């Protein structure tokens, strides 16, 4: 029920879709979707655009490692700085 209530919050301003994950993992279909909509900034861009995501629930719903994985998938800095 918490997730359903949070969907309208996530839509305001950022228009983020609802992407469902497991407690301790990000399904490959979710990862591929995020990568398909993530902009690829030019190398000479001084500051990258930002991808936004809202994680609804505490670590009993989605573990910290899964949250880190989502952040890494959303991050454009990793590509711009050749980070892995």
PyMOL Python script that loads the backbone (N, CA, C, O; Angstrom):
from pymol import cmd

cmd.read_pdbstr("""\
ATOM      1  N   UNK A   1       0.817  -1.190   0.000  1.00  0.00           N
ATOM      2  CA  UNK A   1       0.000   0.000   0.000  1.00  0.00           C
ATOM      3  C   UNK A   1       0.867   1.264   0.000  1.00  0.00           C
ATOM      4  O   UNK A   1       0.515   2.263  -0.627  1.00  0.00           O
ATOM      5  N   UNK A   2       2.012   1.214   0.713  1.00  0.00           N
ATOM      6  CA  UNK A   2       2.915   2.369   0.742  1.00  0.00           C
ATOM      7  C   UNK A   2       3.387   2.736  -0.660  1.00  0.00           C
ATOM      8  O   UNK A   2       3.480   3.913  -1.010  1.00  0.00           O
ATOM      9  N   UNK A   3       3.679   1.720  -1.448  1.00  0.00           N
ATOM     10  CA  UNK A   3       4.186   1.957  -2.801  1.00  0.00           C
ATOM     11  C   UNK A   3       3.141   2.646  -3.654  1.00  0.00           C
ATOM     12  O   UNK A   3       3.458   3.594  -4.372  1.00  0.00           O
ATOM     13  N   UNK A   4       1.923   2.195  -3.589  1.00  0.00           N
ATOM     14  CA  UNK A   4       0.853   2.792  -4.395  1.00  0.00           C
ATOM     15  C   UNK A   4       0.683   4.261  -4.028  1.00  0.00           C
ATOM     16  O   UNK A   4       0.519   5.100  -4.914  1.00  0.00           O
ATOM     17  N   UNK A   5       0.716   4.582  -2.756  1.00  0.00           N
ATOM     18  CA  UNK A   5       0.588   5.981  -2.327  1.00  0.00           C
ATOM     19  C   UNK A   5       1.769   6.811  -2.808  1.00  0.00           C
ATOM     20  O   UNK A   5       1.607   7.994  -3.108  1.00  0.00           O
ATOM     21  N   UNK A   6       2.946   6.219  -2.886  1.00  0.00           N
ATOM     22  CA  UNK A   6       4.141   6.941  -3.306  1.00  0.00           C
ATOM     23  C   UNK A   6       4.216   7.215  -4.792  1.00  0.00           C
ATOM     24  O   UNK A   6       4.958   8.103  -5.210  1.00  0.00           O
ATOM     25  N   UNK A   7       3.472   6.484  -5.602  1.00  0.00           N
ATOM     26  CA  UNK A   7       3.519   6.661  -7.055  1.00  0.00           C
ATOM     27  C   UNK A   7       3.106   8.069  -7.447  1.00  0.00           C
ATOM     28  O   UNK A   7       3.740   8.672  -8.313  1.00  0.00           O
ATOM     29  N   UNK A   8       2.066   8.605  -6.836  1.00  0.00           N
ATOM     30  CA  UNK A   8       1.641   9.966  -7.192  1.00  0.00           C
ATOM     31  C   UNK A   8       2.705  10.983  -6.788  1.00  0.00           C
ATOM     32  O   UNK A   8       2.898  11.973  -7.493  1.00  0.00           O
ATOM     33  N   UNK A   9       3.392  10.767  -5.681  1.00  0.00           N
ATOM     34  CA  UNK A   9       4.485  11.656  -5.276  1.00  0.00           C
ATOM     35  C   UNK A   9       5.614  11.618  -6.305  1.00  0.00           C
ATOM     36  O   UNK A   9       6.138  12.664  -6.689  1.00  0.00           O
ATOM     37  N   UNK A  10       5.986  10.428  -6.749  1.00  0.00           N
ATOM     38  CA  UNK A  10       7.078  10.279  -7.710  1.00  0.00           C
ATOM     39  C   UNK A  10       6.732  10.918  -9.052  1.00  0.00           C
ATOM     40  O   UNK A  10       7.621  11.374  -9.770  1.00  0.00           O
ATOM     41  N   UNK A  11       5.457  10.952  -9.389  1.00  0.00           N
ATOM     42  CA  UNK A  11       5.042  11.523 -10.676  1.00  0.00           C
ATOM     43  C   UNK A  11       5.112  13.051 -10.676  1.00  0.00           C
ATOM     44  O   UNK A  11       5.344  13.655 -11.723  1.00  0.00           O
ATOM     45  N   UNK A  12       4.918  13.674  -9.534  1.00  0.00           N
ATOM     46  CA  UNK A  12       4.899  15.139  -9.453  1.00  0.00           C
ATOM     47  C   UNK A  12       6.278  15.695  -9.791  1.00  0.00           C
ATOM     48  O   UNK A  12       7.262  15.384  -9.121  1.00  0.00           O
ATOM     49  N   UNK A  13       6.341  16.510 -10.823  1.00  0.00           N
ATOM     50  CA  UNK A  13       7.577  17.191 -11.189  1.00  0.00           C
ATOM     51  C   UNK A  13       8.542  16.380 -12.021  1.00  0.00           C
ATOM     52  O   UNK A  13       9.042  16.880 -13.028  1.00  0.00           O
ATOM     53  N   UNK A  14       8.821  15.156 -11.642  1.00  0.00           N
ATOM     54  CA  UNK A  14       9.836  14.351 -12.341  1.00  0.00           C
ATOM     55  C   UNK A  14       9.230  13.340 -13.305  1.00  0.00           C
ATOM     56  O   UNK A  14       9.932  12.846 -14.187  1.00  0.00           O
ATOM     57  N   UNK A  15       7.966  13.022 -13.166  1.00  0.00           N
ATOM     58  CA  UNK A  15       7.269  12.059 -14.028  1.00  0.00           C
ATOM     59  C   UNK A  15       7.990  10.715 -14.084  1.00  0.00           C
ATOM     60  O   UNK A  15       8.227  10.170 -15.162  1.00  0.00           O
ATOM     61  N   UNK A  16       8.330  10.196 -12.928  1.00  0.00           N
ATOM     62  CA  UNK A  16       9.043   8.927 -12.869  1.00  0.00           C
ATOM     63  C   UNK A  16       8.067   7.755 -12.937  1.00  0.00           C
ATOM     64  O   UNK A  16       7.004   7.805 -12.318  1.00  0.00           O
ATOM     65  N   UNK A  17       8.412   6.704 -13.678  1.00  0.00           N
ATOM     66  CA  UNK A  17       7.541   5.526 -13.739  1.00  0.00           C
ATOM     67  C   UNK A  17       7.733   4.661 -12.496  1.00  0.00           C
ATOM     68  O   UNK A  17       8.724   4.801 -11.779  1.00  0.00           O
ATOM     69  N   UNK A  18       6.794   3.783 -12.254  1.00  0.00           N
ATOM     70  CA  UNK A  18       6.902   2.818 -11.163  1.00  0.00           C
ATOM     71  C   UNK A  18       7.677   1.610 -11.684  1.00  0.00           C
ATOM     72  O   UNK A  18       7.232   0.940 -12.616  1.00  0.00           O
ATOM     73  N   UNK A  19       8.817   1.334 -11.092  1.00  0.00           N
ATOM     74  CA  UNK A  19       9.643   0.189 -11.472  1.00  0.00           C
ATOM     75  C   UNK A  19       9.761  -0.722 -10.258  1.00  0.00           C
ATOM     76  O   UNK A  19      10.236  -0.299  -9.203  1.00  0.00           O
ATOM     77  N   UNK A  20       9.339  -1.941 -10.402  1.00  0.00           N
ATOM     78  CA  UNK A  20       9.333  -2.873  -9.278  1.00  0.00           C
ATOM     79  C   UNK A  20      10.636  -3.663  -9.220  1.00  0.00           C
ATOM     80  O   UNK A  20      11.145  -4.130 -10.239  1.00  0.00           O
ATOM     81  N   UNK A  21      11.158  -3.802  -8.014  1.00  0.00           N
ATOM     82  CA  UNK A  21      12.392  -4.558  -7.802  1.00  0.00           C
ATOM     83  C   UNK A  21      12.139  -5.644  -6.775  1.00  0.00           C
ATOM     84  O   UNK A  21      11.098  -5.670  -6.117  1.00  0.00           O
ATOM     85  N   UNK A  22      13.089  -6.525  -6.650  1.00  0.00           N
ATOM     86  CA  UNK A  22      13.038  -7.502  -5.580  1.00  0.00           C
ATOM     87  C   UNK A  22      13.626  -6.880  -4.327  1.00  0.00           C
ATOM     88  O   UNK A  22      14.152  -5.768  -4.369  1.00  0.00           O
ATOM     89  N   UNK A  23      13.540  -7.587  -3.223  1.00  0.00           N
ATOM     90  CA  UNK A  23      14.069  -7.089  -1.958  1.00  0.00           C
ATOM     91  C   UNK A  23      15.573  -6.882  -2.010  1.00  0.00           C
ATOM     92  O   UNK A  23      16.094  -5.948  -1.400  1.00  0.00           O
ATOM     93  N   UNK A  24      16.275  -7.749  -2.736  1.00  0.00           N
ATOM     94  CA  UNK A  24      17.733  -7.696  -2.721  1.00  0.00           C
ATOM     95  C   UNK A  24      18.325  -7.695  -4.129  1.00  0.00           C
ATOM     96  O   UNK A  24      19.489  -8.054  -4.312  1.00  0.00           O
ATOM     97  N   UNK A  25      17.528  -7.292  -5.129  1.00  0.00           N
ATOM     98  CA  UNK A  25      18.039  -7.301  -6.493  1.00  0.00           C
ATOM     99  C   UNK A  25      17.233  -6.377  -7.393  1.00  0.00           C
ATOM    100  O   UNK A  25      16.103  -5.997  -7.087  1.00  0.00           O
ATOM    101  N   UNK A  26      17.857  -6.030  -8.515  1.00  0.00           N
ATOM    102  CA  UNK A  26      17.188  -5.239  -9.538  1.00  0.00           C
ATOM    103  C   UNK A  26      17.012  -6.164 -10.739  1.00  0.00           C
ATOM    104  O   UNK A  26      18.003  -6.615 -11.312  1.00  0.00           O
ATOM    105  N   UNK A  27      15.761  -6.461 -11.134  1.00  0.00           N
ATOM    106  CA  UNK A  27      15.558  -7.343 -12.279  1.00  0.00           C
ATOM    107  C   UNK A  27      16.231  -6.783 -13.535  1.00  0.00           C
ATOM    108  O   UNK A  27      16.299  -5.568 -13.720  1.00  0.00           O
ATOM    109  N   UNK A  28      16.720  -7.665 -14.383  1.00  0.00           N
ATOM    110  CA  UNK A  28      17.419  -7.217 -15.593  1.00  0.00           C
ATOM    111  C   UNK A  28      16.523  -6.363 -16.478  1.00  0.00           C
ATOM    112  O   UNK A  28      17.013  -5.445 -17.136  1.00  0.00           O
ATOM    113  N   UNK A  29      15.226  -6.639 -16.511  1.00  0.00           N
ATOM    114  CA  UNK A  29      14.318  -5.837 -17.337  1.00  0.00           C
ATOM    115  C   UNK A  29      14.252  -4.394 -16.826  1.00  0.00           C
ATOM    116  O   UNK A  29      14.150  -3.463 -17.625  1.00  0.00           O
ATOM    117  N   UNK A  30      14.311  -4.201 -15.513  1.00  0.00           N
ATOM    118  CA  UNK A  30      14.315  -2.851 -14.939  1.00  0.00           C
ATOM    119  C   UNK A  30      15.633  -2.155 -15.262  1.00  0.00           C
ATOM    120  O   UNK A  30      15.640  -0.988 -15.652  1.00  0.00           O
ATOM    121  N   UNK A  31      16.744  -2.864 -15.101  1.00  0.00           N
ATOM    122  CA  UNK A  31      18.050  -2.282 -15.412  1.00  0.00           C
ATOM    123  C   UNK A  31      18.132  -1.885 -16.888  1.00  0.00           C
ATOM    124  O   UNK A  31      18.621  -0.803 -17.211  1.00  0.00           O
ATOM    125  N   UNK A  32      17.661  -2.744 -17.776  1.00  0.00           N
ATOM    126  CA  UNK A  32      17.701  -2.437 -19.210  1.00  0.00           C
ATOM    127  C   UNK A  32      16.807  -1.247 -19.553  1.00  0.00           C
ATOM    128  O   UNK A  32      17.161  -0.430 -20.403  1.00  0.00           O
ATOM    129  N   UNK A  33      15.640  -1.145 -18.893  1.00  0.00           N
ATOM    130  CA  UNK A  33      14.758   0.001 -19.138  1.00  0.00           C
ATOM    131  C   UNK A  33      15.452   1.301 -18.730  1.00  0.00           C
ATOM    132  O   UNK A  33      15.452   2.269 -19.490  1.00  0.00           O
ATOM    133  N   UNK A  34      16.037   1.325 -17.543  1.00  0.00           N
ATOM    134  CA  UNK A  34      16.721   2.536 -17.070  1.00  0.00           C
ATOM    135  C   UNK A  34      17.835   2.923 -18.041  1.00  0.00           C
ATOM    136  O   UNK A  34      17.980   4.094 -18.392  1.00  0.00           O
ATOM    137  N   UNK A  35      18.612   1.947 -18.468  1.00  0.00           N
ATOM    138  CA  UNK A  35      19.701   2.234 -19.405  1.00  0.00           C
ATOM    139  C   UNK A  35      19.176   2.733 -20.747  1.00  0.00           C
ATOM    140  O   UNK A  35      19.841   3.529 -21.410  1.00  0.00           O
ATOM    141  N   UNK A  36      17.991   2.275 -21.157  1.00  0.00           N
ATOM    142  CA  UNK A  36      17.444   2.697 -22.449  1.00  0.00           C
ATOM    143  C   UNK A  36      16.953   4.141 -22.437  1.00  0.00           C
ATOM    144  O   UNK A  36      16.916   4.786 -23.485  1.00  0.00           O
ATOM    145  N   UNK A  37      16.578   4.657 -21.276  1.00  0.00           N
ATOM    146  CA  UNK A  37      16.092   6.046 -21.201  1.00  0.00           C
ATOM    147  C   UNK A  37      17.140   7.006 -20.649  1.00  0.00           C
ATOM    148  O   UNK A  37      16.919   8.216 -20.621  1.00  0.00           O
ATOM    149  N   UNK A  38      18.269   6.480 -20.214  1.00  0.00           N
ATOM    150  CA  UNK A  38      19.318   7.323 -19.628  1.00  0.00           C
ATOM    151  C   UNK A  38      20.039   8.095 -20.734  1.00  0.00           C
ATOM    152  O   UNK A  38      20.520   7.494 -21.694  1.00  0.00           O
ATOM    153  N   UNK A  39      20.117   9.421 -20.605  1.00  0.00           N
ATOM    154  CA  UNK A  39      20.825  10.193 -21.633  1.00  0.00           C
ATOM    155  C   UNK A  39      22.327   9.924 -21.590  1.00  0.00           C
ATOM    156  O   UNK A  39      22.899   9.653 -20.534  1.00  0.00           O
ATOM    157  N   UNK A  40      22.941  10.006 -22.749  1.00  0.00           N
ATOM    158  CA  UNK A  40      24.394   9.856 -22.834  1.00  0.00           C
ATOM    159  C   UNK A  40      24.970  11.243 -23.099  1.00  0.00           C
ATOM    160  O   UNK A  40      24.906  11.739 -24.223  1.00  0.00           O
ATOM    161  N   UNK A  41      25.532  11.869 -22.069  1.00  0.00           N
ATOM    162  CA  UNK A  41      26.055  13.228 -22.234  1.00  0.00           C
ATOM    163  C   UNK A  41      27.346  13.234 -23.039  1.00  0.00           C
ATOM    164  O   UNK A  41      28.122  12.280 -22.978  1.00  0.00           O
ATOM    165  N   UNK A  42      27.582  14.311 -23.797  1.00  0.00           N
ATOM    166  CA  UNK A  42      28.856  14.415 -24.512  1.00  0.00           C
ATOM    167  C   UNK A  42      30.018  14.508 -23.526  1.00  0.00           C
ATOM    168  O   UNK A  42      29.847  14.990 -22.406  1.00  0.00           O
ATOM    169  N   UNK A  43      31.191  14.050 -23.937  1.00  0.00           N
ATOM    170  CA  UNK A  43      32.365  14.027 -23.055  1.00  0.00           C
ATOM    171  C   UNK A  43      32.782  15.415 -22.573  1.00  0.00           C
ATOM    172  O   UNK A  43      33.333  15.548 -21.481  1.00  0.00           O
ATOM    173  N   UNK A  44      32.524  16.451 -23.377  1.00  0.00           N
ATOM    174  CA  UNK A  44      32.963  17.792 -22.989  1.00  0.00           C
ATOM    175  C   UNK A  44      31.936  18.545 -22.143  1.00  0.00           C
ATOM    176  O   UNK A  44      32.126  19.725 -21.846  1.00  0.00           O
ATOM    177  N   UNK A  45      30.859  17.880 -21.757  1.00  0.00           N
ATOM    178  CA  UNK A  45      29.841  18.525 -20.926  1.00  0.00           C
ATOM    179  C   UNK A  45      30.428  18.774 -19.537  1.00  0.00           C
ATOM    180  O   UNK A  45      30.906  17.834 -18.903  1.00  0.00           O
ATOM    181  N   UNK A  46      30.403  20.024 -19.045  1.00  0.00           N
ATOM    182  CA  UNK A  46      31.032  20.320 -17.759  1.00  0.00           C
ATOM    183  C   UNK A  46      30.336  19.672 -16.566  1.00  0.00           C
ATOM    184  O   UNK A  46      30.976  19.352 -15.564  1.00  0.00           O
ATOM    185  N   UNK A  47      29.058  19.488 -16.677  1.00  0.00           N
ATOM    186  CA  UNK A  47      28.300  18.912 -15.571  1.00  0.00           C
ATOM    187  C   UNK A  47      27.233  17.993 -16.154  1.00  0.00           C
ATOM    188  O   UNK A  47      26.501  18.405 -17.054  1.00  0.00           O
ATOM    189  N   UNK A  48      27.126  16.768 -15.669  1.00  0.00           N
ATOM    190  CA  UNK A  48      26.171  15.837 -16.275  1.00  0.00           C
ATOM    191  C   UNK A  48      24.726  16.166 -15.909  1.00  0.00           C
ATOM    192  O   UNK A  48      24.459  16.782 -14.877  1.00  0.00           O
ATOM    193  N   UNK A  49      23.783  15.739 -16.786  1.00  0.00           N
ATOM    194  CA  UNK A  49      22.374  15.826 -16.392  1.00  0.00           C
ATOM    195  C   UNK A  49      22.135  14.800 -15.284  1.00  0.00           C
ATOM    196  O   UNK A  49      22.968  13.921 -15.065  1.00  0.00           O
ATOM    197  N   UNK A  50      21.040  14.903 -14.609  1.00  0.00           N
ATOM    198  CA  UNK A  50      20.770  13.998 -13.500  1.00  0.00           C
ATOM    199  C   UNK A  50      19.579  13.113 -13.801  1.00  0.00           C
ATOM    200  O   UNK A  50      18.582  13.564 -14.366  1.00  0.00           O
ATOM    201  N   UNK A  51      19.686  11.861 -13.424  1.00  0.00           N
ATOM    202  CA  UNK A  51      18.573  10.924 -13.465  1.00  0.00           C
ATOM    203  C   UNK A  51      18.014  10.913 -12.047  1.00  0.00           C
ATOM    204  O   UNK A  51      18.767  10.984 -11.076  1.00  0.00           O
ATOM    205  N   UNK A  52      16.703  10.826 -11.933  1.00  0.00           N
ATOM    206  CA  UNK A  52      16.073  10.830 -10.615  1.00  0.00           C
ATOM    207  C   UNK A  52      15.347   9.513 -10.375  1.00  0.00           C
ATOM    208  O   UNK A  52      14.787   8.915 -11.294  1.00  0.00           O
ATOM    209  N   UNK A  53      15.368   9.086  -9.153  1.00  0.00           N
ATOM    210  CA  UNK A  53      14.627   7.906  -8.747  1.00  0.00           C
ATOM    211  C   UNK A  53      14.206   8.052  -7.298  1.00  0.00           C
ATOM    212  O   UNK A  53      14.904   8.671  -6.494  1.00  0.00           O
ATOM    213  N   UNK A  54      13.077   7.485  -6.978  1.00  0.00           N
ATOM    214  CA  UNK A  54      12.581   7.482  -5.604  1.00  0.00           C
ATOM    215  C   UNK A  54      12.491   6.037  -5.153  1.00  0.00           C
ATOM    216  O   UNK A  54      11.872   5.213  -5.825  1.00  0.00           O
ATOM    217  N   UNK A  55      13.099   5.724  -4.030  1.00  0.00           N
ATOM    218  CA  UNK A  55      12.999   4.387  -3.459  1.00  0.00           C
ATOM    219  C   UNK A  55      11.970   4.470  -2.346  1.00  0.00           C
ATOM    220  O   UNK A  55      12.136   5.212  -1.378  1.00  0.00           O
ATOM    221  N   UNK A  56      10.911   3.701  -2.500  1.00  0.00           N
ATOM    222  CA  UNK A  56       9.813   3.746  -1.535  1.00  0.00           C
ATOM    223  C   UNK A  56       9.901   2.538  -0.611  1.00  0.00           C
ATOM    224  O   UNK A  56       9.769   1.395  -1.050  1.00  0.00           O
ATOM    225  N   UNK A  57      10.122   2.800   0.652  1.00  0.00           N
ATOM    226  CA  UNK A  57      10.239   1.741   1.637  1.00  0.00           C
ATOM    227  C   UNK A  57      11.605   1.776   2.302  1.00  0.00           C
ATOM    228  O   UNK A  57      12.544   2.381   1.786  1.00  0.00           O
ATOM    229  N   UNK A  58      11.706   1.126   3.442  1.00  0.00           N
ATOM    230  CA  UNK A  58      12.983   1.091   4.154  1.00  0.00           C
ATOM    231  C   UNK A  58      13.746  -0.183   3.783  1.00  0.00           C
ATOM    232  O   UNK A  58      13.361  -0.888   2.851  1.00  0.00           O
ATOM    233  N   UNK A  59      14.826  -0.477   4.510  1.00  0.00           N
ATOM    234  CA  UNK A  59      15.663  -1.617   4.139  1.00  0.00           C
ATOM    235  C   UNK A  59      14.979  -2.972   4.344  1.00  0.00           C
ATOM    236  O   UNK A  59      15.498  -3.996   3.900  1.00  0.00           O
ATOM    237  N   UNK A  60      13.843  -2.990   4.999  1.00  0.00           N
ATOM    238  CA  UNK A  60      13.107  -4.258   5.075  1.00  0.00           C
ATOM    239  C   UNK A  60      12.380  -4.531   3.754  1.00  0.00           C
ATOM    240  O   UNK A  60      12.021  -5.674   3.473  1.00  0.00           O
ATOM    241  N   UNK A  61      12.163  -3.494   2.947  1.00  0.00           N
ATOM    242  CA  UNK A  61      11.538  -3.653   1.631  1.00  0.00           C
ATOM    243  C   UNK A  61      12.572  -3.796   0.527  1.00  0.00           C
ATOM    244  O   UNK A  61      12.402  -4.607  -0.384  1.00  0.00           O
ATOM    245  N   UNK A  62      13.639  -3.015   0.603  1.00  0.00           N
ATOM    246  CA  UNK A  62      14.703  -3.069  -0.401  1.00  0.00           C
ATOM    247  C   UNK A  62      16.027  -2.855   0.327  1.00  0.00           C
ATOM    248  O   UNK A  62      16.243  -1.820   0.959  1.00  0.00           O
ATOM    249  N   UNK A  63      16.892  -3.827   0.230  1.00  0.00           N
ATOM    250  CA  UNK A  63      18.136  -3.806   1.003  1.00  0.00           C
ATOM    251  C   UNK A  63      19.066  -2.683   0.552  1.00  0.00           C
ATOM    252  O   UNK A  63      18.939  -2.143  -0.547  1.00  0.00           O
ATOM    253  N   UNK A  64      19.999  -2.353   1.433  1.00  0.00           N
ATOM    254  CA  UNK A  64      20.970  -1.312   1.108  1.00  0.00           C
ATOM    255  C   UNK A  64      21.770  -1.652  -0.153  1.00  0.00           C
ATOM    256  O   UNK A  64      21.938  -0.777  -1.003  1.00  0.00           O
ATOM    257  N   UNK A  65      22.276  -2.892  -0.315  1.00  0.00           N
ATOM    258  CA  UNK A  65      23.001  -3.210  -1.558  1.00  0.00           C
ATOM    259  C   UNK A  65      22.145  -3.004  -2.816  1.00  0.00           C
ATOM    260  O   UNK A  65      22.658  -2.561  -3.844  1.00  0.00           O
ATOM    261  N   UNK A  66      20.861  -3.319  -2.742  1.00  0.00           N
ATOM    262  CA  UNK A  66      19.977  -3.094  -3.894  1.00  0.00           C
ATOM    263  C   UNK A  66      19.810  -1.599  -4.155  1.00  0.00           C
ATOM    264  O   UNK A  66      19.748  -1.176  -5.309  1.00  0.00           O
ATOM    265  N   UNK A  67      19.737  -0.795  -3.093  1.00  0.00           N
ATOM    266  CA  UNK A  67      19.642   0.658  -3.260  1.00  0.00           C
ATOM    267  C   UNK A  67      20.901   1.207  -3.922  1.00  0.00           C
ATOM    268  O   UNK A  67      20.816   2.083  -4.783  1.00  0.00           O
ATOM    269  N   UNK A  68      22.060   0.703  -3.530  1.00  0.00           N
ATOM    270  CA  UNK A  68      23.325   1.138  -4.132  1.00  0.00           C
ATOM    271  C   UNK A  68      23.348   0.760  -5.612  1.00  0.00           C
ATOM    272  O   UNK A  68      23.802   1.541  -6.448  1.00  0.00           O
ATOM    273  N   UNK A  69      22.861  -0.437  -5.935  1.00  0.00           N
ATOM    274  CA  UNK A  69      22.818  -0.883  -7.320  1.00  0.00           C
ATOM    275  C   UNK A  69      21.926   0.045  -8.160  1.00  0.00           C
ATOM    276  O   UNK A  69      22.290   0.407  -9.278  1.00  0.00           O
ATOM    277  N   UNK A  70      20.779   0.422  -7.632  1.00  0.00           N
ATOM    278  CA  UNK A  70      19.876   1.340  -8.340  1.00  0.00           C
ATOM    279  C   UNK A  70      20.562   2.678  -8.556  1.00  0.00           C
ATOM    280  O   UNK A  70      20.497   3.241  -9.648  1.00  0.00           O
ATOM    281  N   UNK A  71      21.213   3.187  -7.531  1.00  0.00           N
ATOM    282  CA  UNK A  71      21.922   4.464  -7.650  1.00  0.00           C
ATOM    283  C   UNK A  71      22.997   4.399  -8.734  1.00  0.00           C
ATOM    284  O   UNK A  71      23.167   5.341  -9.508  1.00  0.00           O
ATOM    285  N   UNK A  72      23.711   3.293  -8.781  1.00  0.00           N
ATOM    286  CA  UNK A  72      24.770   3.123  -9.777  1.00  0.00           C
ATOM    287  C   UNK A  72      24.189   3.076 -11.194  1.00  0.00           C
ATOM    288  O   UNK A  72      24.767   3.644 -12.120  1.00  0.00           O
ATOM    289  N   UNK A  73      23.056   2.406 -11.361  1.00  0.00           N
ATOM    290  CA  UNK A  73      22.414   2.329 -12.672  1.00  0.00           C
ATOM    291  C   UNK A  73      21.928   3.706 -13.111  1.00  0.00           C
ATOM    292  O   UNK A  73      22.047   4.062 -14.284  1.00  0.00           O
ATOM    293  N   UNK A  74      21.382   4.483 -12.177  1.00  0.00           N
ATOM    294  CA  UNK A  74      20.873   5.822 -12.498  1.00  0.00           C
ATOM    295  C   UNK A  74      21.982   6.837 -12.747  1.00  0.00           C
ATOM    296  O   UNK A  74      21.782   7.801 -13.487  1.00  0.00           O
ATOM    297  N   UNK A  75      23.136   6.635 -12.146  1.00  0.00           N
ATOM    298  CA  UNK A  75      24.209   7.619 -12.188  1.00  0.00           C
ATOM    299  C   UNK A  75      24.787   7.800 -13.582  1.00  0.00           C
ATOM    300  O   UNK A  75      25.127   6.829 -14.257  1.00  0.00           O
ATOM    301  N   UNK A  76      24.893   9.037 -13.999  1.00  0.00           N
ATOM    302  CA  UNK A  76      25.536   9.367 -15.270  1.00  0.00           C
ATOM    303  C   UNK A  76      27.006   9.670 -15.013  1.00  0.00           C
ATOM    304  O   UNK A  76      27.828   9.553 -15.922  1.00  0.00           O
ATOM    305  N   UNK A  77      27.345  10.055 -13.800  1.00  0.00           N
ATOM    306  CA  UNK A  77      28.738  10.338 -13.439  1.00  0.00           C
ATOM    307  C   UNK A  77      29.647   9.150 -13.741  1.00  0.00           C
ATOM    308  O   UNK A  77      30.788   9.338 -14.163  1.00  0.00           O
ATOM    309  N   UNK A  78      29.155   7.932 -13.532  1.00  0.00           N
ATOM    310  CA  UNK A  78      29.979   6.742 -13.755  1.00  0.00           C
ATOM    311  C   UNK A  78      30.466   6.676 -15.198  1.00  0.00           C
ATOM    312  O   UNK A  78      31.631   6.363 -15.443  1.00  0.00           O
ATOM    313  N   UNK A  79      29.585   6.968 -16.156  1.00  0.00           N
ATOM    314  CA  UNK A  79      29.987   6.939 -17.563  1.00  0.00           C
ATOM    315  C   UNK A  79      30.915   8.099 -17.893  1.00  0.00           C
ATOM    316  O   UNK A  79      31.894   7.928 -18.619  1.00  0.00           O
ATOM    317  N   UNK A  80      30.607   9.283 -17.358  1.00  0.00           N
ATOM    318  CA  UNK A  80      31.397  10.464 -17.686  1.00  0.00           C
ATOM    319  C   UNK A  80      32.803  10.384 -17.100  1.00  0.00           C
ATOM    320  O   UNK A  80      33.747  10.928 -17.674  1.00  0.00           O
ATOM    321  N   UNK A  81      32.947   9.713 -15.969  1.00  0.00           N
ATOM    322  CA  UNK A  81      34.242   9.647 -15.293  1.00  0.00           C
ATOM    323  C   UNK A  81      34.903   8.289 -15.486  1.00  0.00           C
ATOM    324  O   UNK A  81      35.917   7.998 -14.852  1.00  0.00           O
ATOM    325  N   UNK A  82      34.337   7.459 -16.354  1.00  0.00           N
ATOM    326  CA  UNK A  82      34.848   6.104 -16.610  1.00  0.00           C
ATOM    327  C   UNK A  82      34.982   5.302 -15.326  1.00  0.00           C
ATOM    328  O   UNK A  82      35.976   4.609 -15.110  1.00  0.00           O
ATOM    329  N   UNK A  83      33.953   5.407 -14.469  1.00  0.00           N
ATOM    330  CA  UNK A  83      33.947   4.679 -13.201  1.00  0.00           C
ATOM    331  C   UNK A  83      33.198   3.362 -13.374  1.00  0.00           C
ATOM    332  O   UNK A  83      32.314   3.252 -14.224  1.00  0.00           O
ATOM    333  N   UNK A  84      33.546   2.378 -12.579  1.00  0.00           N
ATOM    334  CA  UNK A  84      32.804   1.116 -12.570  1.00  0.00           C
ATOM    335  C   UNK A  84      32.440   0.715 -11.183  1.00  0.00           C
ATOM    336  O   UNK A  84      31.811  -0.325 -10.985  1.00  0.00           O
TER     337      UNK A  84
END
""", "prot")
cmd.dss("prot")
cmd.show_as("cartoon", "prot")
cmd.util.cbc("prot")
cmd.orient("prot")
